[in-house]
């Protein structure tokens, strides 16, 4: 069984079963959970797409609304927590918070999170760990819920990550940090832990490791005398009398250290041993572990506008942040779960470090982005995508349930980036843009505009509308994606617009492609698209080397 990427509500996935009745994610099957649940009571996150020239597009896509409102879903989640019989502390705490604060956006968020944290606790192994990433907006409330579900005794750390620099326009203390709560499932020391260490600072090295061997190897000198009486260690060594309580090492060890040139002998100016002083042992810098990493992280830099790993996703976290967490709290072959996987940093880091993984997200935009990211970074990667349409019937079902999710999914079939939001008229006839290469140079790029029609009836008017949009936007061409089969008049109208010429050949200016054709991978040579160009909205992830885990089944 391959690694898994689920499209869907993470609560439904956590509680879901496959066609054989087996749980999608079994009890106590996950080694490490990282989650960064979105919350911002004042705004929605927008994915802003940049053109290759760096200019901001005038179209914004609402990737997800992370304002949580008290409604039927929140009320159901609240009732779910109150009526369960296992996590009684959590139900008492949540009831108290809602009673104190009322039914509002914050308490809706907490109710929705509580029911999900209970499920995450259930699927976590007894030796497993959970890291919840949040900002100060809701961190103190989330900590209370975590105490109620995992037990206050299983709280290990609140990690403070400095995610940005100070803001000169701040009206109070400049807010620069996020919190990451680290909980384990077990209250004993029986949990996976690989102590993370930092490098020694330059100042520390300059102060403590000033000595050098002829080969340049840095060392410091340490005491070789025993701190307590040890009769067996009281012997003369190389003319140096025994210390009052003996040496720190037995004679055989002393002989080995001498042969390895690990003992410093004080000498007179003529080179003879100065036996009035004591030999000391050399502690080499390259053999000494650095200090244990603290719970304040200022050395993990945020992703700036020039970072190679930057994909264009607004809440993207740096790989080094996730690598530190995964290295510390899991081992090779362990399973990492991210139930709010967004642009996929956690599953990317898990693949890179040789862990198995499960990612879940509620938008097709995120799922298509993670698919592209993983395939760019790991060209030979194998994983399953569950919940996205795999046949025409499922595509029709998605179109009927949520036309925006259908559009985002359909656009991804052409390796394009979505455009336009959920507001009426926001897309101006543009559902996606595929940046294509028109010549041999990096800057030889142009746009192919994507329009999606998920209804059962399409007509020649849809083709003409797309042609008008292409002309208005000055784009290279356009593709109309249809769920229904196009009419002959539609195909004749598309062909009537002729060809667009590029340095890489000629391409039909207007094309019509059906969902069935795209899903089946059927491509008419006469209607081939120009090759994909990079530099568009979501950038390609740099190629990585994967420390591949064992090929055992995901939950075996």
Backbone torsions as a table, in degrees:
resi	resn	phi	psi	omega
1	UNK	NA	131.4	-175.6
2	UNK	-83.2	168.8	169.3
3	UNK	-57.5	155.6	-170.2
4	UNK	-128.1	138.6	173.7
5	UNK	-122.8	118.3	-176.5
6	UNK	-105.5	132.8	164.6
7	UNK	-94.1	125.7	177.3
8	UNK	150.8	171.4	174.3
9	UNK	-64.1	126.0	-175.4
10	UNK	-61.6	-28.2	177.6
11	UNK	-65.4	-43.1	178.5
12	UNK	-65.5	-38.1	179.2
13	UNK	-68.2	-43.8	-179.3
14	UNK	-62.5	-32.0	-179.9
15	UNK	-96.8	-4.2	-170.6
16	UNK	-78.5	164.3	177.2
17	UNK	-132.2	153.8	179.6
18	UNK	-84.9	-173.7	-175.8
19	UNK	-64.1	-22.7	179.2
20	UNK	-91.9	4.3	179.0
21	UNK	84.9	4.2	-180.0
22	UNK	-85.7	143.6	180.0
23	UNK	-62.6	140.0	177.2
24	UNK	-62.6	-38.7	176.3
25	UNK	-130.2	103.1	-174.3
26	UNK	-66.7	161.6	174.2
27	UNK	-56.9	141.3	173.4
28	UNK	47.9	49.4	-178.8
29	UNK	-115.4	-9.1	-173.1
30	UNK	-107.5	135.3	-178.8
31	UNK	-88.7	-34.0	-175.4
32	UNK	-148.0	131.7	176.1
33	UNK	-117.7	128.5	170.4
34	UNK	-121.2	131.4	175.9
35	UNK	-140.2	141.6	178.6
36	UNK	-127.7	72.9	-173.7
37	UNK	-69.5	131.6	-176.2
38	UNK	-70.9	137.9	169.9
39	UNK	-159.0	126.8	172.1
40	UNK	-156.6	111.0	-170.6
41	UNK	-71.9	-12.3	-172.7
42	UNK	-106.5	-12.8	-172.2
43	UNK	-154.2	168.4	169.6
44	UNK	-107.1	149.4	174.0
45	UNK	-77.0	137.9	175.3
46	UNK	-119.1	137.2	171.2
47	UNK	-87.0	119.5	-178.7
48	UNK	-103.4	122.6	-177.6
49	UNK	-94.4	135.5	178.2
50	UNK	-105.7	140.0	171.8
51	UNK	-75.2	163.7	-179.3
52	UNK	-59.0	-23.8	178.5
53	UNK	-81.3	2.6	177.5
54	UNK	90.2	-7.9	-179.2
55	UNK	-76.7	144.5	-179.6
56	UNK	-74.0	134.0	175.5
57	UNK	-65.9	151.2	177.5
58	UNK	-86.5	6.6	178.2
59	UNK	-113.4	134.4	178.0
60	UNK	-117.6	143.8	177.7
61	UNK	-112.6	124.1	175.0
62	UNK	-78.9	98.1	-176.0
63	UNK	-66.3	-43.1	173.6
64	UNK	-161.9	150.2	174.0
65	UNK	-95.8	120.4	-176.9
66	UNK	-104.2	13.4	169.5
67	UNK	-81.9	122.6	-177.5
68	UNK	-100.3	129.0	-177.5
69	UNK	-117.1	149.2	178.8
70	UNK	-75.3	116.0	179.7
71	UNK	-152.1	-157.0	-176.6
72	UNK	-61.2	-42.3	-177.3
73	UNK	-65.2	-44.1	179.5
74	UNK	-66.2	-41.1	179.1
75	UNK	-63.1	-40.4	178.7
76	UNK	-65.5	-41.5	178.6
77	UNK	-64.0	-42.2	178.4
78	UNK	-60.1	-47.2	-179.9
79	UNK	-64.6	-36.5	179.0
80	UNK	-60.3	-45.4	-179.6
81	UNK	-67.0	-40.8	-176.2
82	UNK	-68.1	-29.7	-173.4
83	UNK	-96.2	-9.3	178.4
84	UNK	-73.7	154.6	-170.8
85	UNK	-105.3	-4.5	-175.3
86	UNK	-95.6	-47.5	-174.1
87	UNK	-97.9	64.4	-175.2
88	UNK	-67.3	-35.1	178.2
89	UNK	-60.8	-40.9	179.9
90	UNK	-64.8	-40.7	-179.0
91	UNK	-66.9	-39.1	178.1
92	UNK	-64.5	-43.8	-178.9
93	UNK	-66.1	-44.6	-178.4
94	UNK	-65.2	-41.4	178.1
95	UNK	-59.4	-41.8	179.7
96	UNK	-64.1	-40.6	-179.8
97	UNK	-65.8	-45.1	-179.2
98	UNK	-66.0	-38.7	177.5
99	UNK	-62.2	-40.8	-177.2
100	UNK	-74.9	-41.1	-172.7
101	UNK	-98.8	-17.2	-176.4
102	UNK	87.2	176.6	-179.9
103	UNK	-92.8	102.3	-175.9
104	UNK	-144.4	-171.8	-177.1
105	UNK	-59.1	-41.9	-177.8
106	UNK	-65.7	-46.8	-178.2
107	UNK	-71.8	-28.5	172.5
108	UNK	-62.0	-45.3	178.0
109	UNK	-59.2	-44.8	-177.7
110	UNK	-67.3	-38.4	176.8
111	UNK	-63.9	-43.9	179.5
112	UNK	-65.6	-35.1	178.2
113	UNK	-74.0	-38.8	-176.9
114	UNK	-59.7	-45.8	-177.5
115	UNK	-66.8	-30.9	178.0
116	UNK	-76.5	-39.1	178.6
117	UNK	-64.1	-33.6	176.2
118	UNK	-62.4	-44.0	178.6
119	UNK	-66.8	-37.3	178.7
120	UNK	-65.9	-37.7	176.2
121	UNK	-62.3	-38.6	-178.8
122	UNK	-63.9	-41.0	-175.5
123	UNK	-85.0	-6.5	-178.5
124	UNK	-80.6	136.8	177.0
125	UNK	-65.9	156.6	176.5
126	UNK	-57.6	-27.4	179.2
127	UNK	-94.1	6.1	-171.9
128	UNK	-87.1	171.2	-178.4
129	UNK	-133.9	154.9	175.0
130	UNK	-128.2	135.1	174.8
131	UNK	-120.1	118.3	178.0
132	UNK	-109.1	120.3	-175.2
133	UNK	-99.9	126.7	-178.4
134	UNK	-154.2	169.4	174.6
135	UNK	-107.0	174.6	-174.4
136	UNK	-64.7	-8.6	-179.2
137	UNK	-56.5	-43.7	-176.1
138	UNK	-130.3	8.0	-170.9
139	UNK	-60.3	-40.9	-175.9
140	UNK	-68.6	-35.0	177.0
141	UNK	-70.0	-40.8	179.4
142	UNK	-64.3	-36.8	177.6
143	UNK	-61.3	-40.5	178.5
144	UNK	-63.1	-44.0	177.8
145	UNK	-62.5	-42.1	178.6
146	UNK	-62.7	-39.7	176.4
147	UNK	-60.1	-40.6	-178.9
148	UNK	-70.4	-29.8	-176.6
149	UNK	-92.9	-46.2	-177.4
150	UNK	-91.9	-18.9	-175.2
151	UNK	95.1	128.8	-178.8
152	UNK	-58.8	-28.6	-179.5
153	UNK	-70.4	-15.3	-180.0
154	UNK	-97.5	5.0	172.8
155	UNK	-74.1	127.9	-177.0
156	UNK	-106.3	-47.7	-176.3
157	UNK	-155.4	150.6	159.0
158	UNK	-106.0	111.0	-179.9
159	UNK	-88.5	131.4	176.6
160	UNK	-103.2	117.5	178.7
161	UNK	-109.1	119.8	175.2
162	UNK	-78.4	104.8	-171.8
163	UNK	-95.5	-10.1	-178.1
164	UNK	-157.4	172.6	175.3
165	UNK	-91.1	170.2	-178.4
166	UNK	-65.6	152.5	-179.6
167	UNK	-107.2	122.3	-176.1
168	UNK	-67.2	-20.5	-178.6
169	UNK	-94.5	9.6	-179.0
170	UNK	-66.1	138.4	-179.7
171	UNK	-91.5	-10.2	174.8
172	UNK	-133.5	-162.4	173.7
173	UNK	-57.0	132.0	-175.8
174	UNK	-65.4	127.9	-177.4
175	UNK	-86.1	115.0	-173.5
176	UNK	-128.3	1.3	-172.4
177	UNK	-125.9	157.1	166.8
178	UNK	-111.9	161.3	173.0
179	UNK	-110.0	144.6	174.1
180	UNK	-129.1	112.6	-180.0
181	UNK	-87.4	128.6	-178.5
182	UNK	-111.0	114.8	176.5
183	UNK	-121.9	148.7	170.0
184	UNK	-112.7	160.7	-179.9
185	UNK	-79.9	-32.3	-178.1
186	UNK	-98.6	145.0	179.4
187	UNK	-86.0	-8.2	177.5
188	UNK	-88.6	-172.5	176.3
189	UNK	-86.1	8.4	-176.7
190	UNK	-83.9	62.9	173.8
191	UNK	-137.7	156.0	-177.6
192	UNK	-65.9	127.6	178.2
193	UNK	-153.1	117.8	175.5
194	UNK	-114.5	104.2	-170.1
195	UNK	-55.5	117.0	177.2
196	UNK	-80.8	141.3	-179.5
197	UNK	-129.5	152.7	179.4
198	UNK	-100.8	165.1	173.2
199	UNK	-75.6	150.1	173.9
200	UNK	-65.3	142.5	179.1
201	UNK	-72.4	157.2	177.9
202	UNK	-60.8	-38.6	179.2
203	UNK	-64.6	-40.9	179.5
204	UNK	-64.3	-43.8	179.9
205	UNK	-63.3	-43.8	-179.3
206	UNK	-63.1	-32.8	-177.8
207	UNK	-82.8	-41.3	-170.5
208	UNK	-99.1	-24.1	-173.9
209	UNK	-120.8	61.5	-177.0
210	UNK	-86.4	-14.1	-177.6
211	UNK	-87.9	147.5	-179.9
212	UNK	-135.5	137.5	168.2
213	UNK	-73.4	166.5	178.0
214	UNK	-55.2	-28.2	179.4
215	UNK	-85.2	5.1	177.4
216	UNK	89.8	0.4	-177.1
217	UNK	-71.3	124.7	-174.7
218	UNK	-82.7	143.6	177.7
219	UNK	-152.2	162.3	169.5
220	UNK	-120.9	159.3	-178.4
221	UNK	-98.3	138.7	-178.8
222	UNK	-129.5	158.0	-177.4
223	UNK	-67.4	142.4	178.2
224	UNK	-113.0	6.9	-178.0
225	UNK	-93.3	150.7	-179.5
226	UNK	-76.2	139.3	178.9
227	UNK	-78.9	-12.7	-179.9
228	UNK	-139.1	159.3	-176.7
229	UNK	-59.4	128.2	179.3
230	UNK	-139.7	91.8	-174.2
231	UNK	-55.6	-36.7	-178.5
232	UNK	-68.1	-18.4	-178.3
233	UNK	-96.9	6.6	-178.0
234	UNK	-94.0	95.6	179.8
235	UNK	-148.6	157.2	175.6
236	UNK	-79.8	141.1	-178.8
237	UNK	-133.1	116.3	175.9
238	UNK	54.0	34.8	-179.6
239	UNK	88.3	-7.3	178.6
240	UNK	-90.5	124.4	-178.0
241	UNK	-66.6	156.9	178.6
242	UNK	-64.4	139.1	170.8
243	UNK	-62.6	159.9	-176.7
244	UNK	-54.1	-35.8	-179.8
245	UNK	-108.8	9.9	176.1
246	UNK	96.6	173.0	176.2
247	UNK	-81.6	166.3	177.5
248	UNK	-77.7	-21.7	-172.7
249	UNK	-120.9	150.2	172.3
250	UNK	-69.3	164.8	-174.2
251	UNK	-60.0	-42.6	-178.6
252	UNK	-62.8	-39.8	178.5
253	UNK	-66.9	-38.9	179.1
254	UNK	-62.4	-39.8	179.1
255	UNK	-64.7	-40.6	178.7
256	UNK	-65.3	-43.8	179.4
257	UNK	-62.2	-38.4	178.4
258	UNK	-64.1	-45.2	-178.9
259	UNK	-63.9	-28.8	-179.6
260	UNK	-90.4	7.8	179.5
261	UNK	58.8	38.4	-179.2
262	UNK	-102.9	7.7	178.6
263	UNK	-115.6	130.7	175.1
264	UNK	-95.0	127.1	179.8
265	UNK	-109.9	122.7	175.4
266	UNK	-65.4	140.8	-174.9
267	UNK	-133.3	155.3	169.6
268	UNK	-76.7	173.5	-179.9
269	UNK	-62.5	-27.8	-179.3
270	UNK	-83.2	1.0	176.8
271	UNK	96.7	-7.9	178.5
272	UNK	-78.4	155.9	-178.7
273	UNK	-65.7	137.6	175.1
274	UNK	-97.8	93.6	-173.4
275	UNK	-76.6	-1.5	174.8
276	UNK	-77.7	-12.5	177.0
277	UNK	-113.8	178.8	-175.9
278	UNK	-116.2	145.7	172.2
279	UNK	-63.7	157.7	178.5
280	UNK	-135.5	153.3	-178.3
281	UNK	-90.0	145.3	177.2
282	UNK	-88.6	126.1	173.5
283	UNK	-106.7	109.1	-174.6
284	UNK	-80.0	138.1	-178.9
285	UNK	-58.9	-41.4	-175.3
286	UNK	-72.7	-4.6	176.6
287	UNK	-109.3	-2.5	-176.5
288	UNK	-98.5	129.6	177.2
289	UNK	-69.6	147.5	175.5
290	UNK	-74.9	176.2	-179.3
291	UNK	-68.6	150.6	177.3
292	UNK	-63.4	136.5	-179.6
293	UNK	-63.7	134.5	-178.9
294	UNK	-85.5	-179.3	178.8
295	UNK	-92.5	13.3	171.8
296	UNK	-117.2	113.3	-174.2
297	UNK	-107.3	106.4	176.0
298	UNK	-111.2	-3.0	-175.6
299	UNK	-98.3	-2.7	176.1
300	UNK	-97.1	104.4	-172.4
301	UNK	-77.9	142.5	175.7
302	UNK	-67.5	168.1	-179.7
303	UNK	-84.0	112.6	179.6
304	UNK	-90.7	178.5	-173.1
305	UNK	-65.9	-19.1	-178.1
306	UNK	-103.3	0.1	-175.7
307	UNK	-63.6	138.0	-177.9
308	UNK	-64.0	-32.9	-176.5
309	UNK	-83.0	-5.4	-177.0
310	UNK	-64.4	126.5	-178.2
311	UNK	-104.5	-17.5	-177.2
312	UNK	105.3	6.1	179.8
313	UNK	-90.4	131.4	-165.9
314	UNK	-66.8	-30.8	-177.1
315	UNK	-107.1	21.4	-177.4
316	UNK	-60.9	131.9	177.7
317	UNK	-98.2	151.1	-179.3
318	UNK	-69.8	145.0	178.1
319	UNK	-58.1	-38.2	-177.4
320	UNK	-61.1	-31.1	177.8
321	UNK	-64.4	-48.3	-179.5
322	UNK	-71.3	-34.6	177.8
323	UNK	-62.5	-39.1	179.1
324	UNK	-63.1	-45.0	-179.2
325	UNK	-65.6	-46.4	-176.4
326	UNK	-67.2	-41.1	177.6
327	UNK	-62.7	-38.6	-175.8
328	UNK	-73.4	-37.5	-168.5
329	UNK	-119.2	22.5	173.4
330	UNK	-156.5	164.9	177.7
331	UNK	-120.1	166.8	-179.9
332	UNK	-54.4	133.2	-179.9
333	UNK	88.3	-11.6	176.9
334	UNK	-66.6	164.1	-178.9
335	UNK	-104.9	126.4	178.4
336	UNK	-107.9	133.6	178.8
337	UNK	-119.2	130.5	170.9
338	UNK	-123.1	105.0	-176.2
339	UNK	-81.4	-6.1	174.2
340	UNK	-128.7	64.9	-161.2
341	UNK	-76.2	-12.4	172.5
342	UNK	53.1	-119.6	-179.6
343	UNK	-90.7	4.0	167.3
344	UNK	89.7	22.6	-178.7
345	UNK	-62.1	-40.7	-177.4
346	UNK	-65.8	-43.8	-179.0
347	UNK	-72.7	-31.5	173.9
348	UNK	-60.5	-49.4	-179.7
349	UNK	-64.2	-38.2	179.1
350	UNK	-62.9	-44.9	178.0
351	UNK	-62.4	-43.5	-178.8
352	UNK	-61.7	-35.5	-175.0
353	UNK	-95.4	9.2	175.0
354	UNK	79.4	26.1	173.7
355	UNK	-100.9	156.1	168.7
356	UNK	-86.7	162.9	-171.3
357	UNK	-155.2	157.9	173.1
358	UNK	-134.3	129.2	176.7
359	UNK	-122.5	143.6	179.6
360	UNK	-134.1	136.9	170.5
361	UNK	-150.6	154.9	-171.7
362	UNK	-95.1	-1.0	178.6
363	UNK	-121.2	141.0	175.4
364	UNK	-65.2	-29.5	176.7
365	UNK	-56.7	-49.0	-179.8
366	UNK	-64.9	-44.1	-177.7
367	UNK	-62.0	-44.5	179.6
368	UNK	-66.4	-34.7	177.4
369	UNK	-66.0	-43.6	179.7
370	UNK	-64.9	-42.0	177.3
371	UNK	-55.9	-49.0	-178.5
372	UNK	-64.1	-43.2	-178.6
373	UNK	-59.9	-47.4	-177.5
374	UNK	-65.9	-39.3	-179.0
375	UNK	-71.9	-31.2	174.6
376	UNK	-69.1	-43.7	-175.0
377	UNK	-76.5	-34.9	-176.0
378	UNK	-131.4	85.2	-171.8
379	UNK	-55.7	-28.0	-177.0
380	UNK	-102.2	15.8	-175.8
381	UNK	-67.4	148.4	175.7
382	UNK	-126.9	126.9	175.8
383	UNK	-156.6	161.2	179.0
384	UNK	-99.7	142.1	171.4
385	UNK	-114.2	117.6	-175.7
386	UNK	-114.4	141.4	177.8
387	UNK	100.6	-18.8	175.9
388	UNK	-88.3	154.8	-176.5
389	UNK	-58.2	134.2	177.5
390	UNK	-118.3	-4.1	175.0
391	UNK	-150.3	173.3	-174.7
392	UNK	-65.0	-35.1	179.3
393	UNK	-62.6	-43.6	179.0
394	UNK	-66.4	-35.0	177.7
395	UNK	-64.7	-42.6	178.0
396	UNK	-62.9	-39.2	179.3
397	UNK	-62.9	-43.3	179.0
398	UNK	-64.4	-42.1	179.9
399	UNK	-61.8	-36.5	-179.8
400	UNK	-72.9	-34.4	-176.6
401	UNK	-80.9	-40.2	-173.6
402	UNK	-155.4	100.9	-173.9
403	UNK	-68.0	-29.9	-180.0
404	UNK	-70.8	-43.4	175.8
405	UNK	-62.4	-38.0	177.7
406	UNK	-62.4	-43.5	179.5
407	UNK	-62.9	-44.8	-179.2
408	UNK	-62.5	-40.5	178.6
409	UNK	-66.8	-45.1	-178.0
410	UNK	-61.7	-42.0	178.5
411	UNK	-60.8	-36.9	-178.8
412	UNK	-65.8	-22.4	178.8
413	UNK	-65.4	-19.4	177.6
414	UNK	-107.8	17.8	-178.5
415	UNK	54.5	38.5	178.3
416	UNK	-106.4	165.6	176.9
417	UNK	-104.9	138.3	-178.0
418	UNK	-66.3	152.7	175.1
419	UNK	-134.0	156.0	177.1
420	UNK	83.5	151.5	179.9
421	UNK	-107.0	-160.4	-178.1
422	UNK	-88.0	-10.1	-178.6
423	UNK	-75.0	142.5	-178.2
424	UNK	-58.9	129.8	177.9
425	UNK	81.6	0.8	-175.0
426	UNK	-69.6	-27.3	-172.7
427	UNK	-85.8	-15.3	-179.2
428	UNK	53.4	35.5	179.1
429	UNK	83.2	7.8	-178.2
430	UNK	-118.1	112.9	177.2
431	UNK	-96.1	-20.9	178.7
432	UNK	-163.7	162.7	176.4
433	UNK	-132.3	129.2	172.6
434	UNK	-108.2	114.2	175.8
435	UNK	-80.3	126.7	-174.2
436	UNK	-122.6	156.4	180.0
437	UNK	-87.0	133.7	-179.2
438	UNK	-117.6	1.8	-179.3
439	UNK	-166.9	-178.3	-173.8
440	UNK	-78.5	-16.9	-175.5
441	UNK	-90.3	157.6	-178.5
442	UNK	-58.8	-33.5	-176.9
443	UNK	-84.9	-0.2	-179.0
444	UNK	-82.8	79.6	-176.9
445	UNK	-129.1	152.6	173.7
446	UNK	-151.8	172.1	-175.1
447	UNK	-103.1	141.4	164.5
448	UNK	-114.7	121.4	-175.9
449	UNK	-85.9	134.6	-179.7
450	UNK	-108.7	131.0	173.0
451	UNK	-122.4	135.8	-175.5
452	UNK	-117.7	132.0	175.4
453	UNK	-122.8	110.5	-176.3
454	UNK	-97.5	5.8	179.3
455	UNK	-82.8	170.2	-179.3
456	UNK	-85.1	-8.9	-179.4
457	UNK	-123.1	123.6	175.9
458	UNK	-129.0	157.9	-176.4
459	UNK	-146.4	175.5	179.7
460	UNK	-62.6	-24.8	178.5
461	UNK	-61.4	-34.9	179.3
462	UNK	-64.0	-36.7	178.1
463	UNK	-68.2	-44.1	-179.8
464	UNK	-64.4	-39.1	177.7
465	UNK	-61.2	-42.3	179.0
466	UNK	-64.5	-43.1	179.5
467	UNK	-60.8	-39.5	177.4
468	UNK	-65.5	-38.1	177.9
469	UNK	-65.7	-42.0	178.1
470	UNK	-60.0	-44.5	179.9
471	UNK	-65.1	-44.5	-179.5
472	UNK	-61.5	-39.2	-176.7
473	UNK	-85.1	-9.2	-177.8
474	UNK	66.1	34.2	-177.4
475	UNK	-87.0	165.2	179.1
476	UNK	-67.7	-40.8	-177.6
477	UNK	-171.2	-169.6	-178.9
478	UNK	-151.7	153.7	176.7
479	UNK	-128.4	128.2	173.7
480	UNK	-99.1	118.0	176.9
481	UNK	-98.1	125.6	-177.5
482	UNK	-123.3	143.9	173.1
483	UNK	-80.7	-39.8	177.1
484	UNK	-83.8	158.5	177.2
485	UNK	-69.9	136.0	179.5
486	UNK	-74.1	155.7	176.7
487	UNK	-82.4	166.7	176.9
488	UNK	-63.9	-37.6	178.9
489	UNK	-61.3	-37.4	179.1
490	UNK	-64.1	-43.7	-178.7
491	UNK	-66.8	-38.8	178.1
492	UNK	-66.2	-40.5	179.0
493	UNK	-62.8	-43.2	179.0
494	UNK	-62.2	-43.4	-178.5
495	UNK	-66.7	-27.9	-176.7
496	UNK	-67.2	-15.3	-178.9
497	UNK	-85.6	0.1	170.4
498	UNK	71.2	-149.4	-171.0
499	UNK	-121.1	152.5	171.0
500	UNK	-104.0	133.5	-178.3
501	UNK	-97.5	135.1	175.9
502	UNK	-134.7	173.5	176.9
503	UNK	-68.8	-9.3	179.4
504	UNK	-110.5	13.5	177.8
505	UNK	120.5	-174.2	179.5
506	UNK	-102.7	146.6	-179.6
507	UNK	-139.0	145.8	177.3
508	UNK	-57.7	133.1	-176.1
509	UNK	-71.1	-40.2	179.2
510	UNK	-124.7	129.9	-179.7
511	UNK	-129.3	153.9	173.6
512	UNK	-122.4	123.9	179.4
513	UNK	-129.4	137.1	-179.7
514	UNK	-92.3	156.6	175.3
515	UNK	-58.1	-40.5	-179.5
516	UNK	-60.4	-43.2	179.0
517	UNK	-63.9	-45.5	-177.1
518	UNK	-65.6	-39.7	-179.9
519	UNK	-68.9	-32.0	-179.6
520	UNK	-84.6	-9.2	-178.9
521	UNK	74.4	24.1	179.9
522	UNK	-87.0	124.2	-178.9
523	UNK	-132.9	116.6	175.8
524	UNK	-71.7	126.8	-177.9
525	UNK	-57.9	-31.2	-179.7
526	UNK	-71.9	-18.6	-178.7
527	UNK	-118.9	34.7	176.8
528	UNK	-73.2	149.2	179.9
529	UNK	-91.1	154.3	172.0
530	UNK	-60.6	154.0	-178.6
531	UNK	-62.0	147.7	-179.1
532	UNK	-61.5	141.6	175.5
533	UNK	-112.6	148.1	179.8
534	UNK	-100.2	157.6	-176.6
535	UNK	113.3	-2.1	-179.3
536	UNK	-80.1	-173.6	-172.4
537	UNK	-37.6	-65.9	175.8
538	UNK	-97.1	120.9	-175.1
539	UNK	-82.6	163.9	178.6
540	UNK	-73.2	138.7	175.9
541	UNK	-75.2	141.4	177.1
542	UNK	-60.7	148.0	179.8
543	UNK	-69.3	139.7	-177.7
544	UNK	-121.5	165.2	167.1
545	UNK	-102.2	130.8	-178.9
546	UNK	-98.4	132.3	169.8
547	UNK	-86.6	86.0	-167.9
548	UNK	-63.8	131.6	175.6
549	UNK	-74.0	176.6	178.1
550	UNK	-62.1	156.7	-176.7
551	UNK	-88.6	17.9	176.0
552	UNK	-63.0	157.6	178.0
553	UNK	-57.0	154.2	-173.5
554	UNK	-56.9	-43.5	-177.3
555	UNK	-111.0	24.7	176.4
556	UNK	-93.8	NA	NA
